[in-house]
Amino acid sequence: MRIYVLSTALAAVLLTVWLALPALAQTPAEPRSQTPAPTLLAQPQAGEREIKLEREHPLEMMGLPKPEVGGLRLSGFFVGSVSYNSHLQIVPEFAGGTPNLADPGSVNFRFDKFVLVVSKTFAPWLSAGAAIEIESHRDSHSHLIPATDPNRRDCPVGLACERFGAEEASTETDLERFHVTAIAPLGNGLALSFGRFDVPFGIERHDEQLNLTATTSEVHRFGRPDGMTGLQASYQFAPWLDAGVWMVNRWEGAATHDPFDDNNQDKSFGGRIGFTPLPRDGLLNIGLGGFWGPEQDDRNSAKRWVVDLDFTWTPVRRLLLAGELIYGGEDELTTREVGIPVAAPARVADRNWWGFYVLGHYDIQDWLGLSLRYGYFDDMDGARTGVEQVLQSITVAPVVHLSRLIPDLRPMGVTYARTQHAINWVDLKLEYRFNLSDRDVFSDTAPGLAVRGTDTSHQVQLQFVVSF
């Protein structure tokens, strides 16, 4: 089955690229410079209006206005997918979980997410917005079978084991993101915001609409915070230098689905400094950030922290390169005993982890792109994944921009974080992901039985992302 899945995924990737090559060969080279021909602009007469030949929103293609209610701008997106997993990752419940989009060895069709965004610009210096998310997710994690448990079934005598729980998919409604932002008239304008935000590290985000792959890296899932709720201030010192700082409730992780309410009596702090030495042609942005604060329940003394270095670079118009490097730690973290096949004793200790990913995306045609990502995560003390391991992944994801096949329909007018790469209205991502660990952390064992592990897994996902 593993060989069949791998062969099918690679064949799909190669077929997609092969079909695009003839069109690519016929695409004329872009001129280095071009002088526009002079035009005569006729003044509109009474009762006349200018006809827009290029539409910015799908509804404009049908002669309808952009969606607004009472002056509020409505937008959003929804996600559907078809998924296959060969094995699930063993993640003890204290570390969160791993996405179980399909049971091992099976194919599953899903309606993953629906997000509605409401926004309003009151003045050039005042704006607000909020997003509500309805998400169907199913995260699997493992539970301990103690050595003394009488219901041990196939667990070896005298040894503690791990077993998957029988978690069912759940549909949850979440107050996903919101903000109230004012620009204070200080220098170039000091932006002050209150709300729930994405942590501005790297290029990967919680929402599939904002990512160039169907899944996110190990760094995003385990190594750093995904969201935060509180106060944020940002300032553009010069075209090449910007900075942001924040005070928030807590570290909201992608693997643990943390709520936005604080879990202790202290706050967390962080910031990011961004350098843009190439602000125009070949946009290059380099950022250095950090996050620090107490993250354990009802305990203010133990701190968790991470230092983050990220970059995005567009060396040519169709090529985007991005990467992120992190190093983090946590004081006096308590973890339970972990059973075989990834056995570790219970302990209280200071823990550390580090990791990185590099990502490249190339638009072969306006309607077809290809994303490649390599991820590396060294959870040297088992603080983030629950297992002391080195976790790696290789991801290949052709992306078909279906909306670009519609004549005269422009992209959305927004770009991926700190890039010039436009986000499209409708994307189809076909992703193959190969996961590798130096421990036997992947398993296709049924729930309730002692987990038997292996060191590799394969994932295939066909994901539809539709924006409106």
C-alpha positions in Angstrom: 0.0 0.0 0.0 2.9 2.4 0.9 4.5 1.9 -2.6 1.1 2.4 -4.3 0.4 5.6 -2.5 3.9 7.0 -3.0 3.8 6.1 -6.7 0.3 7.6 -7.2 1.2 10.9 -5.5 4.5 11.3 -7.4 2.8 10.4 -10.7 0.1 13.1 -10.1 2.8 15.7 -9.4 4.8 14.8 -12.5 1.7 14.7 -14.7 0.6 18.1 -13.5 4.0 19.6 -14.3 4.3 17.8 -17.6 0.9 19.1 -18.8 2.1 22.7 -18.1 5.4 22.4 -19.9 4.1 22.9 -23.4 2.2 26.0 -22.4 5.3 27.3 -20.6 7.5 26.7 -23.7 5.1 28.8 -25.8 5.0 31.7 -23.3 7.0 34.6 -24.8 9.8 36.1 -22.8 8.9 39.2 -20.9 10.6 42.3 -22.3 13.0 44.0 -20.0 11.5 47.4 -20.7 8.5 48.5 -22.6 7.3 52.1 -23.4 3.5 52.4 -23.4 1.9 53.8 -26.5 0.3 57.2 -26.0 -3.4 57.2 -25.5 -6.1 59.8 -25.8 -8.5 59.9 -22.8 -12.0 61.0 -23.7 -13.9 63.0 -21.0 -17.1 61.2 -20.0 -20.3 63.0 -20.9 -23.3 63.5 -18.7 -24.9 60.2 -17.8 -21.9 58.2 -19.0 -19.7 56.1 -16.8 -16.4 54.2 -17.3 -16.7 50.5 -18.1 -14.3 48.3 -16.1 -12.9 45.6 -18.4 -11.1 43.8 -15.6 -13.1 42.6 -12.6 -11.7 42.5 -9.1 -14.3 40.3 -7.4 -16.2 37.3 -8.7 -19.6 38.9 -8.2 -18.5 41.8 -10.5 -18.2 39.2 -13.3 -22.0 38.8 -13.0 -22.7 42.5 -12.8 -23.3 42.5 -9.0 -21.6 44.7 -6.5 -19.1 43.6 -3.9 -20.8 42.1 -0.9 -21.6 44.8 1.7 -24.2 45.1 4.4 -24.9 48.4 6.1 -21.4 49.6 5.0 -19.7 46.5 6.4 -17.5 44.6 4.0 -18.2 40.8 4.0 -15.6 38.3 2.9 -14.3 34.9 3.9 -13.4 31.5 2.6 -14.2 27.8 2.9 -12.1 24.6 2.6 -12.9 21.1 1.5 -10.5 18.2 1.1 -9.9 14.5 0.2 -7.2 12.9 2.4 -5.2 9.7 2.8 -2.9 8.8 5.7 -0.7 5.7 5.9 0.0 6.3 9.6 -0.7 8.7 12.4 1.9 10.4 14.5 2.1 9.4 18.2 1.5 12.6 20.2 0.8 12.1 24.0 -2.3 14.1 25.0 -0.3 16.5 27.2 1.5 17.7 24.0 -1.7 18.2 22.0 -2.5 16.0 19.0 -1.9 15.3 15.3 -4.5 16.0 12.6 -6.4 12.8 11.7 -8.0 13.8 8.4 -8.4 10.1 7.5 -8.0 6.9 9.4 -4.7 5.1 8.5 -5.0 3.2 5.2 -8.3 4.9 4.2 -9.5 7.8 2.1 -11.8 10.4 3.6 -13.8 13.3 2.1 -14.2 16.4 4.3 -15.8 19.8 4.6 -13.0 21.3 6.8 -13.8 24.9 7.5 -16.0 28.0 6.8 -14.8 31.5 7.8 -16.8 34.7 7.6 -15.0 38.0 7.9 -16.7 41.4 8.6 -14.7 44.5 8.3 -15.2 48.3 8.3 -13.0 51.2 7.6 -14.4 54.3 9.5 -11.6 56.7 8.5 -8.0 56.5 7.3 -6.9 56.2 10.9 -9.6 53.9 12.3 -10.7 50.4 11.2 -12.1 47.2 12.7 -12.8 43.6 11.7 -13.8 40.2 13.1 -13.9 36.7 11.8 -16.0 33.7 12.9 -14.8 30.2 12.1 -16.8 27.0 11.8 -14.2 24.2 11.7 -14.5 20.4 11.6 -11.4 18.9 13.0 -10.3 15.6 14.4 -7.0 15.5 16.3 -5.7 12.1 17.6 -3.4 11.6 20.5 -2.2 8.7 22.6 -2.9 7.8 26.2 -0.8 5.8 28.7 -1.5 2.1 29.5 0.3 1.7 32.9 2.3 -1.4 33.5 -0.2 -2.3 36.2 -3.3 -1.8 34.1 -5.4 -5.1 34.1 -6.9 -4.2 30.7 -3.5 -4.3 29.0 -4.5 -6.6 26.1 -1.5 -6.9 23.8 0.9 -4.7 25.8 4.0 -6.6 26.9 4.1 -7.7 30.5 5.8 -5.3 32.8 6.0 -2.4 30.3 3.8 0.7 29.9 2.4 1.3 26.5 0.7 4.0 24.5 -2.7 3.6 22.8 -4.7 5.9 20.5 -8.0 7.2 21.8 -11.2 6.8 19.8 -11.6 10.5 19.1 -14.5 11.5 16.9 -14.5 14.5 14.5 -16.1 17.6 16.1 -17.4 20.8 14.5 -16.6 23.9 16.6 -17.5 27.5 16.2 -14.7 29.9 17.2 -14.2 33.6 17.5 -11.2 33.3 15.3 -9.7 36.8 14.7 -10.7 40.4 15.5 -9.2 43.8 15.8 -9.8 47.4 16.5 -7.0 49.5 15.0 -6.2 53.2 15.3 -3.3 55.1 13.7 -1.9 57.7 16.1 -0.4 60.8 14.3 3.1 60.2 15.6 5.9 60.4 13.0 5.0 57.9 10.2 1.9 56.7 12.2 1.9 54.5 15.2 -0.6 51.6 14.8 -2.3 50.6 18.0 -4.5 47.5 18.0 -6.7 45.5 20.4 -7.8 42.0 19.3 -6.9 38.4 18.5 -4.1 38.1 16.0 -1.9 35.7 14.1 1.6 35.8 15.5 3.6 37.5 12.8 6.5 35.0 12.6 7.3 33.4 9.3 5.0 32.9 6.3 2.8 30.1 7.6 -0.6 30.9 9.2 -3.6 29.1 10.7 -5.9 29.7 7.8 -5.5 27.6 4.7 -6.2 30.6 2.5 -2.9 32.2 3.6 -0.7 29.1 3.0 1.0 27.8 -0.1 0.7 24.2 1.0 -2.2 22.1 2.3 -0.5 21.4 5.7 1.9 23.5 7.8 5.4 22.6 9.0 6.5 21.1 12.3 7.8 24.5 13.3 4.4 26.1 13.0 2.5 23.2 14.6 4.7 22.5 17.5 7.6 25.0 17.8 6.0 28.4 18.2 2.7 30.1 19.0 0.1 30.4 16.3 -2.2 33.1 17.7 -2.4 35.6 20.6 -5.1 37.9 22.2 -4.3 41.3 23.6 -2.7 44.6 22.7 -0.3 45.2 19.8 1.6 48.2 18.5 3.6 48.6 15.3 5.6 51.3 13.6 7.2 51.8 10.2 10.5 53.7 11.0 11.5 53.7 7.3 10.7 51.8 4.1 13.4 49.3 5.1 12.7 49.0 8.9 9.5 48.2 10.9 8.8 46.9 14.3 5.9 45.5 16.3 5.5 44.6 20.0 2.6 43.0 22.0 1.3 42.1 25.4 -1.1 39.2 25.3 -2.9 36.6 27.4 -1.0 33.5 26.4 0.7 31.3 23.8 -2.1 29.9 21.6 -0.7 26.8 19.9 -1.7 25.1 16.7 -1.3 21.6 18.2 -3.2 22.3 21.4 -6.1 24.5 20.2 -5.7 26.8 23.2 -8.5 29.2 24.0 -7.9 33.0 24.2 -8.6 33.4 27.9 -5.5 33.5 30.2 -4.6 30.4 32.2 -2.6 32.2 34.9 -2.1 35.5 36.6 0.6 36.9 34.3 0.9 38.0 30.7 3.1 37.1 27.8 5.2 39.5 25.8 6.8 39.6 22.4 7.9 41.5 19.3 9.4 41.4 15.9 11.8 43.7 14.0 11.6 43.5 10.2 14.3 44.5 7.8 13.5 45.1 4.1 16.7 45.9 2.3 15.0 45.2 -1.1 11.6 46.9 -0.7 10.7 46.9 -4.4 12.3 44.7 -7.1 13.1 41.3 -5.6 11.3 42.0 -2.3 13.4 40.7 0.5 12.3 40.8 4.2 14.2 39.5 7.2 12.6 39.4 10.6 13.9 38.7 14.1 11.3 38.1 16.8 10.7 36.6 20.2 7.9 35.5 22.6 8.2 35.1 26.4 5.8 34.4 29.2 4.3 31.9 31.7 2.2 29.3 29.8 1.5 26.7 32.5 -1.9 26.5 34.2 -2.1 28.6 37.4 1.7 29.0 37.5 3.5 32.3 36.9 7.1 31.3 37.7 7.8 28.9 34.9 8.4 30.7 31.6 8.2 29.5 28.0 10.1 31.4 25.3 11.1 31.2 21.7 13.4 33.2 19.4 12.4 33.3 15.7 14.3 34.3 12.6 12.4 34.4 9.3 12.7 35.6 5.7 10.8 35.9 2.5 12.4 36.7 -0.8 11.0 37.1 -4.4 14.1 37.0 -6.5 12.1 37.0 -9.7 8.4 37.6 -10.3 7.2 34.0 -10.4 9.5 32.6 -7.7 8.9 33.0 -3.9 11.4 31.7 -1.3 10.7 31.6 2.5 12.1 30.1 5.6 11.9 30.2 9.4 14.4 29.2 12.2 13.4 28.9 15.8 15.0 28.0 19.2 12.8 27.7 22.3 12.7 26.5 25.8 10.5 26.1 28.9 11.3 26.1 32.6 10.4 23.2 35.0 8.0 21.5 32.6 6.3 18.4 34.0 5.5 15.5 31.7 4.0 12.1 32.5 5.6 8.7 31.7 5.5 7.8 28.0 5.1 4.2 27.1 6.5 2.0 24.3 7.3 2.3 21.5 8.6 5.8 22.5 9.2 5.1 26.2 10.4 7.9 28.5 10.1 8.4 32.3 8.0 11.0 34.0 10.1 14.0 35.0 10.2 17.7 35.8 13.0 19.6 34.0 13.9 22.6 31.9 13.3 21.7 28.2 14.5 23.0 24.8 13.8 22.6 21.1 14.8 24.0 17.8 13.8 23.6 14.1 13.5 25.2 10.7 11.8 25.0 7.4 12.5 26.3 3.9 9.8 26.7 1.3 9.9 27.5 -2.4 6.9 28.3 -4.7 7.1 28.8 -8.4 4.3 29.8 -10.7 4.9 27.8 -13.8 1.9 29.5 -15.4 -0.5 32.1 -14.1 -2.9 29.3 -13.3 -0.4 26.7 -12.1 2.2 26.8 -9.3 4.4 24.3 -7.5 5.3 24.4 -3.8 8.2 22.5 -2.2 9.0 22.5 1.5 11.5 20.8 3.8 10.9 20.8 7.6 13.2 19.8 10.5 12.3 19.8 14.2 14.6 18.6 17.0 12.4 18.1 20.1 15.5 17.2 22.1 13.7 17.0 25.4 10.2 15.9 24.3 8.7 19.3 25.4 6.6 20.0 22.3 5.7 16.7 20.6 5.8 14.6 23.8 8.6 12.5 22.4 12.4 13.1 22.3 13.0 12.9 18.6 14.2 14.5 15.4 11.2 15.0 13.1 11.5 15.8 9.4 9.2 16.2 6.4 9.4 16.7 2.6 6.3 18.2 1.0 5.5 18.6 -2.7 2.3 20.5 -3.6 1.2 21.5 -7.1 -1.3 24.3 -6.8 -3.9 25.0 -9.5 -5.2 28.6 -9.4 -8.6 27.7 -10.8 -9.9 31.3 -10.7 -7.0 32.4 -13.0 -8.7 30.5 -15.8 -11.6 33.0 -15.7 -10.9 35.8 -18.3 -10.6 39.3 -16.8 -10.8 38.1 -13.2 -7.9 39.5 -11.2 -6.4 37.9 -8.0 -7.9 39.0 -4.7 -5.7 42.1 -4.3 -3.9 40.8 -1.2 -0.7 38.9 -0.9 0.9 36.2 1.3 2.7 37.6 4.3 5.4 40.1 3.4 5.6 39.1 -0.2 4.4 40.3 -3.6 2.8 37.0 -4.4 -0.9 37.4 -4.9 -3.6 35.2 -3.3 -6.2 33.8 -5.7 -9.9 33.3 -5.3 -10.0 29.5 -5.9 -7.0 27.2 -5.3 -6.7 23.5 -5.7 -3.7 22.0 -3.8 -2.6 18.4 -4.4 -0.1 17.7 -1.6 2.1 14.7 -1.0 4.0 14.7 2.3 6.6 12.3 3.5 7.3 12.3 7.3 10.4 10.8 8.9 11.5 10.5 12.6 14.5 8.9 14.3 11.9 7.2 16.6 9.0 4.9 15.9 6.4 7.6 16.3 4.1 6.7 13.4 1.5 4.0 13.7 -1.6 2.5 12.0 -2.7 0.7 15.1 -6.5 0.8 15.8 -7.7 2.8 18.9 -7.7 1.0 22.2 -4.7 -1.3 21.3 -1.1 -1.0 22.3 0.6 1.2 19.7 3.1 -0.4 17.4 5.3 2.1 15.6 7.4 2.8 12.6 9.6 5.7 11.6 7.9 6.9 8.4 4.5 8.0 7.2 2.9 9.2 4.0 0.1 11.7 3.5 -1.8 12.7 0.4 -4.3 15.5 0.4 -6.4 17.2 -2.3 -7.5 20.5 -0.8 -10.0 23.1 -2.3 -9.8 26.7 -0.9 -12.5 29.1 -2.1 -12.5 32.7 -1.2 -15.3 35.2 -1.5 
